[in-house]
Amino acid sequence: MRIALFSSQNYEVPFFKQAIEPFSALEFCFINESLNPNTVALCQGYDAICVFVNDIVNADVIATLKEYNIKTIALRCAGFNNVDIKAATASNIDVVRVPAYSPEAVAEHCIALMLTLSRKTHKAYNRVREDNFDLNGLLGFNIYNKTVGVVGCGKIGQALVSILNGFGANVLVYDPNIGEGPYTLVSLDILLAQSDIISLHCPLNEHTYHIIDDAAFAKMKPGVMLINTSRGALLDSKACISALKSKQLGYLGLDVYEQESELFFKNHSEEIIQDDIFSRLVSFPNVLVTGHQGFFTKEALKQIATVTCENLNAARVGKPLLNKVE
C-alpha cells in the first residue's frame, strides 16, 4: 500500500519510519504541501492518503480521490471536522483516525498555559534575561480553590480534571454525554457564570461552532481566564477581541486559532502577517498563543504514528477498522 502523507513535518518522519517497521507492505511518501483542491492531483498513484488537522478534505477533494481509486483517508489526529465524512462514505472511502494520543500531553499543555498566564512566567523570563528582577507587574493568582470550568470531558478533559483536582481546584464540567465523576456536572450557562478559568475540550461541529461568542462572554465573570487547545472555531475571534478590550476577558491562552491553516506549522518570521485579527489578538499583553503544539510530545508522536500505521494496515488486509469515523 502506497500512502501519500500530506503536511509532512521533519519532526514526525522518524516516528513514522520507526512505526512502519512491522508493516513491510506499507510505504509512505512524505509530502510537505497540505492537501486541498489545488494539490489533490498529488494523490494520483497512491492507495491511501494520510492527513493532519489543517488539510482540506472536502467533497471536491473526495470526488477526485474517488477518481484516483483511493480507498482510505487516514487522519493522524483525533478531530475530523476537516473531512466531509458524508462525501467519503458515499464514495466508499474509509476514514480512520487516532482517537486518543497521550491525552495527558494536551491536558498538561493547558496547565502550562494557565500557569504561564496566571504567574506571568513568560514576562519574568524576559525580565531576568535583561537583569531586571523587579516584581511589579508580575502579581499572579493561585489555581488552588479557584473554580475551573471544563467544556467537553472526553479523554483530554478527563486528564485535565485529574490534574486540576491535584491542584485543589473546584472543577465544573459541561458535557451532555458523560455521567458523574470527580467533578460537578452543570449546564453551560452555570459553568460560564461561575468559573474563574474556562478550558475548552469539545469537538468542532455545527453545535459547537463559536460556542464562545459575545453572548457567552457576557455570562462570564469579569476578568475570567479562557483556554482553548481544542479547535480554533470554537471561539469567535472578534468577540474575543471585544471581551479583551472591555476587560471582561482577563486572560486568553490559545493553542489553536480559527484561521490557523494559513499560519501554523510554518515559519513566517520574515513575512508580514496578513491576518489582522490574529495580529490584534497577539498584541494584547494578557494573551498567550502557541502554534498548535499541545499534542507535541515524544509520547504523543509515537502513539500517533503507531496507531496510524495500524489503521492503514488493517485497511490493507481487510481487518475491522476499530478507529473508523462513521
C-alpha positions in Angstrom: 0.0 0.0 0.0 1.4 3.3 -1.1 0.4 6.2 1.2 0.7 10.0 0.5 1.3 11.7 3.8 0.4 15.4 3.4 1.6 18.3 5.5 4.7 16.4 6.5 7.0 17.9 9.1 10.6 16.9 9.7 9.9 16.1 13.3 7.4 13.4 12.6 9.3 11.5 9.9 11.5 9.4 12.3 8.4 8.4 14.3 6.6 7.1 11.2 9.8 5.4 9.9 10.0 3.5 13.2 6.3 2.7 13.4 6.2 1.3 9.9 8.9 -1.3 10.5 6.5 -4.1 11.4 4.4 -3.4 8.3 6.6 -4.1 5.3 3.7 -3.7 2.9 3.2 -0.1 3.8 5.1 2.6 2.0 4.9 6.3 2.9 5.7 9.2 0.6 6.2 12.4 2.8 4.7 15.4 1.0 5.3 18.9 2.6 2.4 20.5 0.9 -1.0 20.5 2.6 -3.9 18.7 0.9 -6.5 20.9 -0.7 -8.3 21.2 -4.0 -5.2 22.8 -5.6 -2.9 19.9 -4.5 -5.2 16.9 -4.7 -3.6 15.9 -8.0 -0.5 14.8 -6.0 -2.7 11.9 -4.7 -2.6 10.1 -8.1 -0.9 6.8 -8.0 -1.4 6.1 -4.3 -3.7 3.7 -2.5 -4.3 5.8 0.6 -3.7 9.3 2.0 -2.7 10.5 5.4 -3.7 14.0 6.5 -3.5 16.3 9.5 -5.7 19.0 11.1 -5.3 21.7 8.5 -5.6 19.6 5.4 -8.8 20.3 3.4 -10.7 17.1 2.5 -13.9 18.5 1.3 -16.4 17.0 -1.2 -14.5 18.2 -4.2 -11.2 16.7 -3.0 -13.0 13.4 -2.2 -14.5 13.3 -5.6 -11.0 13.4 -7.1 -9.8 10.8 -4.6 -12.5 8.5 -5.8 -11.4 9.0 -9.4 -7.9 8.0 -8.3 -9.3 4.9 -6.7 -8.1 5.8 -3.2 -9.8 3.7 -0.6 -8.6 5.1 2.7 -8.2 8.5 4.3 -6.1 8.2 7.5 -6.2 11.1 9.9 -3.2 11.3 12.2 -5.2 13.3 14.7 -8.4 12.8 16.7 -10.5 15.6 15.1 -12.2 15.0 11.8 -14.0 18.3 11.1 -11.8 19.0 8.1 -13.1 15.9 6.3 -16.5 15.6 4.6 -17.5 12.3 6.2 -20.8 12.0 4.2 -19.0 12.5 0.9 -16.3 9.9 1.9 -19.0 7.4 2.8 -20.9 8.0 -0.4 -17.6 7.4 -2.3 -16.9 4.2 -0.5 -13.7 5.7 1.1 -13.0 4.7 4.7 -11.9 7.4 7.1 -9.8 6.4 10.1 -8.3 8.5 12.9 -6.2 8.4 16.1 -8.9 8.8 18.7 -6.5 9.2 21.7 -2.8 10.0 21.6 -1.5 10.8 25.0 -4.4 13.0 26.2 -2.1 13.9 29.1 0.1 15.8 26.6 -2.7 18.3 25.7 -4.0 18.4 29.3 -0.5 19.3 30.6 -0.2 22.0 27.9 -3.5 23.5 29.2 -2.0 23.7 32.6 1.2 25.3 31.2 -0.9 28.0 29.5 -2.9 28.6 32.7 0.2 28.8 34.9 2.1 31.0 32.4 -0.7 33.4 32.2 -1.6 33.4 35.9 2.0 33.7 37.1 3.4 35.7 34.1 6.4 33.5 33.8 6.9 34.4 30.2 7.3 38.0 31.2 9.5 37.2 34.2 11.8 35.1 31.8 12.4 38.1 29.6 13.0 40.5 32.5 15.6 38.3 34.1 17.5 38.0 30.9 17.8 41.8 30.9 18.9 41.7 34.6 15.6 43.1 35.7 14.4 41.5 38.9 11.6 43.9 39.7 8.4 42.0 40.7 6.0 44.9 40.0 3.5 43.9 37.3 4.1 40.1 37.8 1.4 39.6 40.5 -0.4 36.3 39.9 -3.1 34.1 41.5 -3.4 30.6 42.8 -5.3 27.9 40.9 -5.9 26.3 44.3 -9.5 26.8 45.3 -10.4 28.5 42.1 -13.4 27.3 40.1 -12.3 25.8 36.7 -14.9 25.0 34.1 -14.1 22.2 31.6 -16.3 22.3 28.5 -16.2 18.8 27.0 -14.9 16.0 29.1 -13.6 13.3 26.8 -10.2 11.7 27.3 -8.3 15.1 27.3 -10.9 16.7 29.5 -10.7 13.8 32.0 -6.9 14.1 32.1 -7.3 17.8 32.8 -9.8 17.2 35.5 -7.4 14.8 37.2 -4.6 17.4 37.2 -6.9 20.2 38.4 -8.1 18.0 41.3 -4.5 17.7 42.3 -4.2 21.5 42.3 -7.2 21.7 44.7 -9.4 23.5 42.2 -13.2 23.3 42.2 -14.0 21.6 38.8 -17.2 22.2 36.9 -17.9 20.1 33.8 -20.4 20.7 30.9 -20.7 17.7 28.7 -24.1 16.2 27.8 -22.5 12.8 27.0 -21.0 11.9 30.4 -22.1 10.9 33.8 -21.0 11.7 37.4 -17.3 11.8 38.2 -14.7 13.7 40.2 -16.3 17.0 39.2 -19.6 18.8 39.3 -21.8 18.5 36.3 -23.5 21.7 35.4 -25.2 23.4 32.5 -23.1 25.5 30.1 -24.7 28.7 31.4 -23.8 27.9 35.1 -20.3 26.9 34.1 -19.8 30.2 32.2 -21.2 32.2 35.2 -19.3 30.6 38.0 -15.9 29.7 36.5 -12.7 31.7 37.2 -10.9 29.7 34.4 -12.6 28.0 31.4 -11.0 25.4 29.3 -12.5 24.1 26.0 -12.2 20.4 25.1 -15.1 19.7 22.8 -15.1 18.7 19.1 -15.9 21.2 16.4 -19.3 20.6 14.7 -22.4 22.6 13.9 -23.4 22.6 17.6 -20.1 23.9 18.9 -19.0 26.4 16.2 -18.5 29.7 18.0 -19.8 28.2 21.3 -17.9 31.1 22.8 -19.3 34.3 21.3 -20.4 37.8 22.5 -23.4 36.3 24.4 -21.2 33.7 26.1 -18.7 36.3 27.2 -21.5 38.4 28.7 -22.3 35.5 31.0 -18.8 35.1 32.3 -17.2 36.6 35.4 -15.3 39.8 34.7 -11.6 39.0 34.3 -12.1 35.3 33.5 -9.3 33.2 32.0 -10.1 31.3 28.8 -8.0 28.5 27.4 -8.6 26.8 24.1 -6.5 23.8 23.0 -9.2 22.1 21.0 -10.3 23.7 17.7 -10.0 27.3 16.8 -13.5 27.9 15.6 -15.0 27.1 19.0 -14.1 30.8 19.6 -15.4 33.8 17.8 -12.1 35.7 17.5 -13.8 39.1 17.0 -15.8 38.5 20.2 -12.5 37.7 22.0 -11.0 41.0 20.9 -14.1 42.9 22.2 -14.0 41.0 25.5 -10.3 41.7 25.9 -10.8 45.4 25.2 -13.6 45.6 27.8 -11.6 43.6 30.3 -14.4 41.1 30.6 -11.8 38.6 29.4 -8.8 38.9 31.7 -6.5 36.2 30.2 -6.6 34.3 27.0 -4.5 31.2 26.2 -4.7 29.7 22.7 -3.1 26.8 21.1 -5.5 26.9 18.2 -6.9 29.6 16.0 -9.9 29.9 13.5 -7.7 30.6 10.5 -4.6 28.8 11.7 -4.2 26.8 8.4 -2.6 29.9 6.9 -0.2 30.4 9.8 0.6 27.4 12.0 3.3 24.8 11.3 5.3 27.3 9.1 8.0 29.9 9.7 6.6 33.4 8.9 9.3 35.3 10.8 10.5 37.1 7.6 7.0 38.0 6.5 4.3 40.5 7.3 1.3 38.6 8.8 -1.7 39.5 6.7 -4.3 38.3 9.3 -5.4 41.5 11.1 -7.5 39.6 13.7 -4.6 37.4 14.7 -2.2 40.3 14.8 -4.6 42.2 17.1 -5.1 39.2 19.4 -1.3 38.7 20.0 -0.9 42.4 20.6 -2.7 42.1 24.0 -0.3 41.7 27.0 -2.7 39.2 28.6 -2.9 36.9 25.6 -0.6 33.9 25.1 -0.6 31.9 21.8 1.3 28.7 21.0 1.2 27.2 17.5 -0.9 24.1 17.9 1.8 22.3 20.0 -0.4 20.9 22.7 0.0 17.4 21.2 3.7 17.9 20.7 5.4 15.3 22.9 7.6 12.3 22.1 4.9 10.0 23.7 2.1 11.5 21.6 4.0 11.4 18.3 4.9 7.8 18.9 1.3 6.9 19.5 0.1 8.9 16.5 2.5 7.1 14.2 1.8 3.7 15.6 -2.0 3.9 15.5 -1.9 5.4 12.0 0.2 2.6 10.7 -2.1 0.0 12.4 -5.2 1.7 10.9 -3.7 1.6 7.4 -2.5 -2.0 7.7 -6.0 -3.0 8.9 -7.5 -1.3 5.8 -4.9 -3.0 3.6 -5.7 -6.6 4.8 -9.4 -6.1 5.2 -9.5 -6.3 9.0 -12.2 -4.4 11.0 -11.4 -0.7 11.3 -11.5 -0.1 15.0 -10.9 3.6 14.6 -13.2 4.2 11.6 -15.2 7.5 11.6 -18.8 6.8 10.8 
